Amino acid sequence: MRVAQVSRSQKVKILHELINGKTLLLHTLYDNRERDPSKMTDEELKAEHERIRQKVFRQTGIMPPPLPDFEAMSDEELRAYAHKRQQCLS
């Protein structure tokens, strides 16, 4: 569990649970703020990908490649894309 994703009131709630002796399933006490990608539309997925690209660029100075059309790519192009993406992120 990342502490940055937990609000102050949720941290207090978790702290009270720890004081009362409950240590099991603390992850159920906080709300996950990340949306489920399987429930997102294509436009939302593209916007999320672009937001992540900009974040990576600000942190590393290297712009990851844009989201390609995976259905139109061959197997070799997919492997090249994956390799290029790994280089940008590492």
C-alpha positions as CSV (number, residue, x, y, z in Angstrom):
1,M,0.0,0.0,0.0
2,R,1.4,3.4,-0.9
3,V,0.8,6.0,1.8
4,A,0.5,8.8,-0.8
5,Q,-2.7,7.3,-2.2
6,V,-4.4,7.3,1.2
7,S,-6.2,10.4,2.5
8,R,-5.7,11.8,6.0
9,S,-9.0,10.4,7.3
10,Q,-8.3,7.0,5.9
11,K,-4.8,7.1,7.6
12,V,-6.5,7.9,10.9
13,K,-9.0,5.1,10.3
14,I,-6.1,2.6,9.6
15,L,-4.2,3.9,12.7
16,H,-7.3,3.3,14.9
17,E,-7.6,-0.3,13.5
18,L,-3.9,-0.9,14.2
19,I,-4.3,0.4,17.8
20,N,-7.3,-1.9,18.3
21,G,-5.2,-4.9,17.2
22,K,-6.5,-5.4,13.7
23,T,-3.7,-6.0,11.3
24,L,-5.3,-8.2,8.7
25,L,-6.7,-6.7,5.4
26,L,-5.7,-3.1,6.0
27,H,-5.8,-2.6,2.2
28,T,-9.6,-2.9,2.4
29,L,-9.7,0.2,4.6
30,Y,-8.7,2.7,1.9
31,D,-10.3,3.6,-1.4
32,N,-8.2,2.9,-4.5
33,R,-8.3,6.1,-6.5
34,E,-7.0,4.5,-9.7
35,R,-9.6,3.6,-12.3
36,D,-10.0,0.2,-13.7
37,P,-8.5,0.3,-17.2
38,S,-11.0,-2.4,-18.4
39,K,-13.9,0.1,-17.7
40,M,-12.3,3.0,-19.5
41,T,-13.2,4.2,-23.0
42,D,-10.6,4.4,-25.7
43,E,-10.5,8.2,-25.4
44,E,-9.9,7.9,-21.6
45,L,-7.2,5.3,-22.2
46,K,-5.4,7.6,-24.7
47,A,-5.7,10.6,-22.4
48,E,-4.3,8.5,-19.5
49,H,-1.4,7.3,-21.6
50,E,-0.6,10.8,-22.7
51,R,-0.7,12.0,-19.1
52,I,1.8,9.2,-18.2
53,R,4.0,10.1,-21.1
54,Q,4.2,13.7,-20.0
55,K,4.9,12.6,-16.4
56,V,7.8,10.3,-17.6
57,F,9.2,13.2,-19.8
58,R,9.1,15.6,-16.9
59,Q,10.9,13.1,-14.6
60,T,13.5,11.7,-17.0
61,G,13.7,14.1,-19.9
62,I,13.0,11.3,-22.4
63,M,9.7,11.2,-24.1
64,P,8.2,7.7,-24.5
65,P,6.8,6.8,-27.8
66,P,3.1,7.6,-28.4
67,L,0.4,4.9,-28.2
68,P,0.4,3.2,-31.6
69,D,-2.4,1.3,-33.3
70,F,-1.6,-2.2,-32.1
71,E,-4.1,-4.0,-34.3
72,A,-2.4,-2.7,-37.4
73,M,1.1,-3.7,-36.3
74,S,2.9,-6.9,-37.2
75,D,4.6,-9.1,-34.6
76,E,8.0,-7.6,-35.4
77,E,6.7,-4.1,-35.0
78,L,5.1,-5.0,-31.7
79,R,8.4,-6.4,-30.4
80,A,10.3,-3.3,-31.6
81,Y,7.7,-1.1,-29.9
82,A,8.0,-3.1,-26.6
83,H,11.8,-2.9,-26.8
84,K,11.8,0.9,-27.5
85,R,9.3,1.4,-24.6
86,Q,11.5,-0.5,-22.2
87,Q,14.5,1.6,-23.2
88,C,12.6,4.8,-22.5
89,L,11.3,3.7,-19.2
90,S,14.6,2.3,-17.8
